[in-house]
Amino acid sequence: MATVGRDSAAPGTGQGRLVVVLGGLSAVSPFATDMYAPGFPGIVRSFGTTGTAVQLSLAACLVGLAVGQVVLGPVSDARGRRRLLLAGSGMFSVWSLVCALAPSIAVFDVARLLQGIAGSAGLVVGRAVISDRFSGVQAARQLATLSVIAMTAPVLAPVAGGLLLGIGSWRLVFVALAVTGLVLWLAVRAWVPESLPAERRRSGGLRAVLAAMGGLLRRRELVGYLLVVGCGLAALFAYITGSPFVFQGIYGLSPTGYGLVFASNAVGTVVAGALFERLAGPVRLHSLLVIGVLITVAAMVTLVALLATGISTLPTTWACLFGLTFGFGILLPASTALVLAVGSDAPGAASGMLGGAQFVLGAAAAPLPGVPGGTTAMSMGVVVLGCVLLSAVALVTLAGPPTAPAVRPCGPCR
């Protein structure tokens, strides 16, 4: 259903600054996740610990991101958006500084968990702000912008981290994240007004929060769209964790060469996101989602079929995975817009469930390519194909035929 009666910023009244700040809030969590990866060996040496213990800090951050979105989204429906964005960005800065000054791996891991929870506010509440201020095609386009930023950040984060490690230790990375959190706090304070007036907030505390989420889960089409995007992100995580072993271990690329392959595939996501912004409006959102899912399925069916017939080359695998990321660049904003449209009466809860589905299913799929005993092109391809097929099944069986208001909603109501 489309939401009516929302304000949308008119041109020249701060809309551009609002989207830039929300984009920064969407990017800071991916940066926190990936920016310190080049510093793993240094962290092991600093704390005199193991690589597994350091990897646990990444898992802790992902858990924080998932739990934080599920909790903070509904809370923002009751308490408003602005205060949570200010608290989230401020606490992100604080916990980043704790990471930088951590005296032990135990303190570091706990701080990473809390940093993830704080950073999740920007992701989940930022989407809810878009849902408050825009509807229909305009909401889809703004969400596409946030999606492109969020998908570009993981590519740039390790590069930025590597540059900082060139002039200092891994602790400098977290100092930079702390400064970023402070800058975002100032930007939210200056340019992000409250988007959910008191009369539209939910009351009743935790019981009302759980009731709102329970009500959303009874909507079959919303569950379908959640599974479409969750399984889609699971496919992407399986690709991200499996591709280094495939391109470097099997096809013999150097780390730099792999970085170029990964970056070019990320460009596919960005290009697809830009294409989505142009097509949203003339083409129904549900139709765009179908196109995105079909592209991902076609790309992975082609890859697995080629591998099964003995064709395992760098160009063919690269091209098929580019198709995956390109399709995901359409799938992500389309499904996000549809989830928020169907759950428009509780956008914070819908946004929280969206983030939870993405990170929970993504984290579950990430280690699967290596389950057979080692990651191969076939094991990665089969896992990714299974995820996109599940996404397609959810689209057909649960999301079902689109309702007119959800797929061709009005523009921003003024």
C-alpha positions as CSV (number, residue, x, y, z in Angstrom):
1,M,0.0,0.0,0.0
2,A,1.2,3.5,-0.6
3,T,1.4,6.0,2.2
4,V,-0.4,9.2,1.8
5,G,-0.1,12.5,3.6
6,R,3.7,12.5,3.8
7,D,5.9,15.5,3.5
8,S,8.5,15.5,0.9
9,A,11.2,18.1,0.7
10,A,10.8,20.4,-2.1
11,P,13.8,21.2,-4.3
12,G,16.0,23.8,-2.7
13,T,14.8,23.1,0.9
14,G,17.5,20.7,1.9
15,Q,16.5,17.5,0.2
16,G,19.9,17.1,-1.4
17,R,21.7,17.6,2.0
18,L,19.3,15.2,3.7
19,V,20.0,12.4,1.2
20,V,23.8,13.0,1.4
21,V,23.7,12.7,5.2
22,L,21.5,9.6,5.1
23,G,23.9,8.2,2.5
24,G,26.8,8.8,4.8
25,L,24.9,7.0,7.6
26,S,24.3,4.1,5.3
27,A,28.0,3.9,4.3
28,V,29.6,4.1,7.8
29,S,28.6,0.6,8.9
30,P,30.0,-1.1,5.8
31,F,33.2,0.9,6.3
32,A,33.3,-0.2,10.0
33,T,32.9,-3.8,8.8
34,D,35.6,-3.9,6.1
35,M,37.9,-0.9,6.6
36,Y,40.1,-2.6,9.2
37,A,40.4,-5.9,7.3
38,P,43.9,-5.1,6.0
39,G,45.0,-4.6,9.6
40,F,44.1,-8.1,10.8
41,P,47.8,-9.2,11.1
42,G,48.7,-6.1,13.1
43,I,45.8,-6.7,15.5
44,V,47.0,-10.3,16.0
45,R,50.4,-9.0,16.9
46,S,49.2,-6.1,19.1
47,F,47.0,-8.4,21.3
48,G,49.2,-11.5,21.1
49,T,46.1,-13.5,20.0
50,T,45.0,-15.6,17.1
51,G,43.5,-14.8,13.7
52,T,40.3,-16.6,14.7
53,A,39.9,-14.3,17.7
54,V,40.3,-11.3,15.5
55,Q,37.8,-12.7,13.0
56,L,35.4,-13.0,15.9
57,S,35.4,-9.2,16.0
58,L,34.0,-9.1,12.5
59,A,31.2,-11.5,13.5
60,A,30.5,-9.4,16.6
61,C,30.0,-6.3,14.4
62,L,27.7,-8.2,12.0
63,V,25.6,-9.5,14.9
64,G,25.4,-5.9,16.3
65,L,24.2,-4.7,12.9
66,A,21.5,-7.3,12.7
67,V,20.2,-7.1,16.2
68,G,20.4,-3.3,16.2
69,Q,18.3,-2.9,13.1
70,V,15.6,-5.3,14.4
71,V,15.4,-3.4,17.7
72,L,16.0,0.2,16.7
73,G,13.6,0.2,13.7
74,P,10.5,-0.4,15.8
75,V,11.8,1.9,18.6
76,S,12.0,4.7,16.1
77,D,8.3,4.3,15.3
78,A,7.6,5.0,18.9
79,R,10.3,7.6,19.8
80,G,11.0,9.4,16.5
81,R,13.9,9.3,14.1
82,R,16.1,12.3,14.8
83,R,17.0,11.4,18.4
84,L,18.0,7.8,17.5
85,L,20.1,9.1,14.6
86,L,21.9,11.5,16.9
87,A,22.4,8.8,19.6
88,G,23.5,6.2,17.0
89,S,26.1,8.4,15.3
90,G,27.4,9.7,18.7
91,M,27.7,6.3,20.2
92,F,29.3,5.0,17.0
93,S,32.0,7.6,17.5
94,V,32.4,6.6,21.2
95,W,32.7,2.9,20.5
96,S,35.1,3.4,17.6
97,L,37.4,5.3,20.0
98,V,37.1,2.5,22.5
99,C,38.2,0.1,19.7
100,A,41.2,2.3,19.0
101,L,42.2,2.4,22.6
102,A,41.3,-1.3,23.5
103,P,43.9,-2.9,25.8
104,S,42.9,-6.5,25.0
105,I,41.1,-8.6,22.4
106,A,38.2,-9.1,24.7
107,V,37.5,-5.4,25.1
108,F,38.0,-5.0,21.4
109,D,35.4,-7.6,20.5
110,V,32.8,-6.2,22.9
111,A,33.4,-2.7,21.6
112,R,32.9,-4.0,18.0
113,L,29.6,-5.5,19.0
114,L,28.4,-2.2,20.5
115,Q,29.9,-0.3,17.5
116,G,27.7,-2.5,15.2
117,I,24.6,-1.8,17.2
118,A,25.2,2.0,17.2
119,G,26.0,1.9,13.5
120,S,22.8,0.1,12.7
121,A,20.8,3.2,13.6
122,G,22.0,5.0,10.5
123,L,21.0,2.0,8.3
124,V,17.5,1.3,9.7
125,V,16.4,4.7,10.7
126,G,17.8,6.3,7.5
127,R,15.5,4.0,5.5
128,A,12.5,4.9,7.7
129,V,13.2,8.7,7.2
130,I,13.0,8.1,3.5
131,S,9.7,6.3,4.0
132,D,8.4,9.1,6.1
133,R,9.3,11.9,3.7
134,F,8.7,10.2,0.3
135,S,6.4,7.7,-1.2
136,G,6.0,5.8,-4.4
137,V,8.5,6.4,-7.2
138,Q,10.4,9.1,-5.3
139,A,10.9,6.8,-2.3
140,A,12.2,4.1,-4.6
141,R,14.7,6.4,-6.3
142,Q,16.0,7.7,-3.0
143,L,16.3,4.2,-1.6
144,A,18.2,3.2,-4.8
145,T,20.6,6.0,-4.0
146,L,21.2,4.7,-0.5
147,S,21.5,1.2,-1.8
148,V,24.2,2.2,-4.3
149,I,26.1,4.0,-1.6
150,A,25.9,1.1,0.8
151,M,27.1,-1.4,-1.9
152,T,30.0,0.9,-3.0
153,A,31.3,1.3,0.6
154,P,32.6,-2.3,1.0
155,V,34.7,-1.8,-2.1
156,L,36.2,1.5,-1.0
157,A,36.6,0.5,2.7
158,P,39.6,-1.9,2.4
159,V,41.4,0.6,0.1
160,A,40.9,3.4,2.6
161,G,42.0,1.2,5.4
162,G,45.2,0.2,3.5
163,L,46.0,3.9,2.9
164,L,45.7,4.6,6.7
165,L,47.8,1.6,7.5
166,G,50.5,3.1,5.3
167,I,50.9,6.0,7.7
168,G,49.9,4.4,11.0
169,S,48.8,1.3,12.9
170,W,45.4,-0.4,12.8
171,R,44.3,1.9,15.6
172,L,44.3,4.8,13.3
173,V,41.5,3.2,11.3
174,F,39.2,3.3,14.3
175,V,40.3,6.9,15.1
176,A,39.2,7.8,11.6
177,L,35.9,6.0,12.1
178,A,35.4,7.9,15.4
179,V,36.0,11.2,13.6
180,T,33.5,10.1,10.9
181,G,30.9,9.4,13.5
182,L,31.4,12.9,15.0
183,V,31.0,14.5,11.6
184,L,27.8,12.6,10.9
185,W,26.5,13.6,14.3
186,L,27.1,17.2,13.4
187,A,25.5,16.7,10.0
188,V,22.4,15.0,11.5
189,R,22.1,17.9,14.0
190,A,22.3,20.5,11.2
191,W,20.4,18.9,8.3
192,V,18.1,16.1,9.4
193,P,14.9,17.3,11.0
194,E,12.5,15.0,12.7
195,S,10.5,13.2,10.0
196,L,7.9,11.5,12.3
197,P,5.6,13.9,14.1
198,A,4.4,12.9,17.5
199,E,0.8,12.3,16.4
200,R,2.1,9.5,14.0
201,R,4.2,7.7,16.5
202,R,3.2,4.4,18.1
203,S,2.7,4.2,21.8
204,G,2.5,1.2,24.1
205,G,6.2,0.3,24.6
206,L,7.6,-3.1,23.9
207,R,4.2,-4.7,23.5
208,A,3.3,-2.3,20.8
209,V,6.6,-2.9,19.1
210,L,6.1,-6.6,19.1
211,A,2.5,-6.2,17.9
212,A,3.7,-4.0,15.0
213,M,6.2,-6.6,13.9
214,G,3.8,-9.4,14.3
215,G,1.2,-7.6,12.3
216,L,3.7,-7.1,9.5
217,L,4.7,-10.8,9.5
218,R,1.1,-11.7,8.9
219,R,1.3,-10.0,5.5
220,R,2.3,-12.7,3.1
221,E,3.6,-10.4,0.4
222,L,5.8,-8.5,2.8
223,V,7.3,-11.8,4.0
224,G,7.9,-12.7,0.4
225,Y,9.7,-9.5,-0.4
226,L,11.8,-9.9,2.8
227,L,12.9,-13.3,1.7
228,V,13.6,-12.1,-1.8
229,V,16.0,-9.5,-0.6
230,G,17.4,-11.7,2.3
231,C,18.2,-14.6,-0.1
232,G,19.6,-12.1,-2.6
233,L,22.0,-10.7,0.0
234,A,22.8,-14.3,1.1
235,A,23.9,-15.0,-2.6
236,L,26.0,-11.8,-2.5
237,F,27.7,-12.8,0.8
238,A,28.5,-16.3,-0.5
239,Y,30.0,-14.6,-3.6
240,I,32.1,-12.2,-1.5
241,T,33.5,-15.0,0.8
242,G,34.0,-17.5,-2.0
243,S,35.4,-15.3,-4.8
244,P,38.9,-14.6,-3.3
245,F,39.6,-18.3,-3.2
246,V,38.3,-18.8,-6.8
247,F,40.0,-15.9,-8.5
248,Q,43.3,-16.1,-6.6
249,G,43.5,-19.8,-5.7
250,I,42.1,-21.3,-8.9
251,Y,42.6,-18.6,-11.6
252,G,45.9,-17.3,-10.2
253,L,45.2,-13.6,-9.8
254,S,47.2,-11.5,-7.5
255,P,45.5,-9.7,-4.6
256,T,45.6,-6.5,-6.7
257,G,44.2,-8.4,-9.7
258,Y,41.4,-9.8,-7.6
259,G,40.7,-6.3,-6.2
260,L,40.2,-5.1,-9.8
261,V,37.8,-7.9,-10.6
262,F,35.8,-7.3,-7.4
263,A,35.7,-3.6,-8.1
264,S,34.5,-4.0,-11.6
265,N,31.7,-6.3,-10.4
266,A,30.8,-3.7,-7.8
267,V,30.6,-1.2,-10.7
268,G,27.9,-3.4,-12.1
269,T,25.8,-2.9,-9.0
270,V,26.3,0.9,-9.2
271,V,25.3,1.0,-12.9
272,A,22.3,-1.2,-12.2
273,G,21.2,1.1,-9.4
274,A,21.5,4.1,-11.6
275,L,19.4,2.3,-14.3
276,F,16.8,1.5,-11.6
277,E,16.5,5.1,-10.7
278,R,15.7,6.0,-14.4
279,L,13.2,3.1,-14.8
280,A,11.4,3.5,-11.5
281,G,8.1,5.2,-12.5
282,P,7.8,4.2,-16.1
283,V,8.1,0.6,-15.1
284,R,6.3,-1.0,-12.1
285,L,8.5,-1.7,-9.1
286,H,7.3,-5.4,-9.0
287,S,8.3,-5.7,-12.6
288,L,11.7,-4.3,-11.9
289,L,12.1,-6.8,-9.1
290,V,11.2,-9.6,-11.4
291,I,13.8,-8.4,-13.9
292,G,16.5,-8.2,-11.2
293,V,15.7,-11.7,-9.9
294,L,15.7,-13.2,-13.4
295,I,19.1,-11.6,-14.2
296,T,20.7,-13.1,-11.1
297,V,19.2,-16.6,-11.8
298,A,20.2,-16.5,-15.5
299,A,23.7,-15.5,-14.6
300,M,24.2,-18.2,-12.0
301,V,22.5,-21.0,-14.1
302,T,24.9,-20.1,-16.9
303,L,27.9,-20.2,-14.6
304,V,27.0,-23.6,-13.0
305,A,26.1,-25.1,-16.4
306,L,29.5,-23.9,-17.8
307,L,31.4,-25.4,-14.8
308,A,29.4,-28.6,-15.1
309,T,30.5,-29.0,-18.7
310,G,34.2,-28.4,-17.8
311,I,34.4,-24.7,-18.9
312,S,36.1,-23.0,-16.0
313,T,37.8,-19.9,-17.2
314,L,38.5,-16.5,-15.7
315,P,36.5,-14.5,-18.4
316,T,33.4,-16.7,-18.2
317,T,33.3,-16.8,-14.4
318,W,34.0,-13.1,-14.2
319,A,31.2,-12.3,-16.7
320,C,28.6,-14.5,-14.9
321,L,29.4,-13.0,-11.5
322,F,29.2,-9.5,-13.1
323,G,25.6,-10.5,-14.1
324,L,24.9,-11.5,-10.5
325,T,26.0,-8.2,-9.1
326,F,24.2,-6.3,-11.9
327,G,21.0,-8.1,-11.2
328,F,21.4,-7.5,-7.4
329,G,21.7,-3.7,-8.2
330,I,18.1,-3.8,-9.4
331,L,16.8,-6.4,-6.9
332,L,17.9,-4.6,-3.8
333,P,16.3,-1.2,-4.3
334,A,13.1,-2.7,-5.8
335,S,12.6,-5.1,-2.9
336,T,13.5,-2.5,-0.3
337,A,11.0,0.0,-1.7
338,L,8.3,-2.7,-1.9
339,V,8.9,-3.8,1.7
340,L,8.6,-0.3,3.0
341,A,5.5,0.4,0.8
342,V,3.7,-2.7,2.1
343,G,4.8,-1.9,5.7
344,S,4.2,1.9,5.4
345,D,2.0,2.0,8.5
346,A,5.1,1.0,10.6
347,P,8.1,1.9,8.5
348,G,10.6,1.6,11.3
349,A,9.5,-1.9,12.1
350,A,9.5,-2.8,8.4
351,S,13.0,-1.3,8.0
352,G,14.3,-3.2,11.0
353,M,12.9,-6.5,9.7
354,L,14.5,-5.7,6.3
355,G,17.9,-5.2,7.9
356,G,17.6,-8.3,10.1
357,A,16.6,-10.5,7.2
358,Q,19.5,-9.3,5.1
359,F,22.2,-9.7,7.7
360,V,20.9,-13.0,9.3
361,L,20.5,-14.8,5.9
362,G,23.7,-13.2,4.6
363,A,25.7,-14.3,7.6
364,A,24.3,-17.9,7.4
365,A,25.3,-18.2,3.7
366,A,28.7,-16.6,4.0
367,P,30.6,-19.8,5.1
368,L,28.8,-22.3,2.9
369,P,31.1,-22.2,-0.2
370,G,33.8,-23.7,1.9
371,V,31.7,-26.4,3.5
372,P,32.8,-29.2,1.1
373,G,36.3,-28.9,2.5
374,G,37.6,-26.1,0.3
375,T,36.1,-23.4,-1.9
376,T,35.9,-24.1,-5.6
377,A,34.3,-22.3,-8.4
378,M,31.6,-25.0,-8.4
379,S,30.9,-24.9,-4.7
380,M,30.6,-21.2,-4.8
381,G,28.4,-21.3,-7.9
382,V,26.1,-23.9,-6.4
383,V,25.6,-22.0,-3.2
384,V,25.0,-18.7,-4.9
385,L,22.6,-20.4,-7.4
386,G,20.7,-22.0,-4.5
387,C,20.3,-18.6,-2.9
388,V,19.0,-16.8,-6.0
389,L,16.6,-19.7,-6.7
390,L,15.2,-19.4,-3.2
391,S,14.8,-15.7,-3.9
392,A,12.9,-16.5,-7.1
393,V,10.7,-19.0,-5.2
394,A,9.8,-16.5,-2.5
395,L,8.9,-14.0,-5.2
396,V,6.5,-16.3,-7.0
397,T,5.0,-18.1,-4.0
398,L,4.8,-15.5,-1.3
399,A,5.1,-12.0,-2.9
400,G,2.7,-13.2,-5.6
401,P,1.0,-10.9,-8.1
402,P,1.5,-7.2,-7.2
403,T,-1.3,-5.1,-5.9
404,A,-1.7,-1.9,-7.9
405,P,-1.0,0.6,-5.0
406,A,2.2,-1.2,-4.0
407,V,3.8,-1.3,-7.5
408,R,2.5,1.9,-9.0
409,P,2.1,4.2,-6.1
410,C,1.7,7.9,-6.2
411,G,4.7,10.3,-6.2
412,P,5.5,12.3,-3.1
413,C,2.4,13.7,-1.5
414,R,2.6,17.3,-0.8
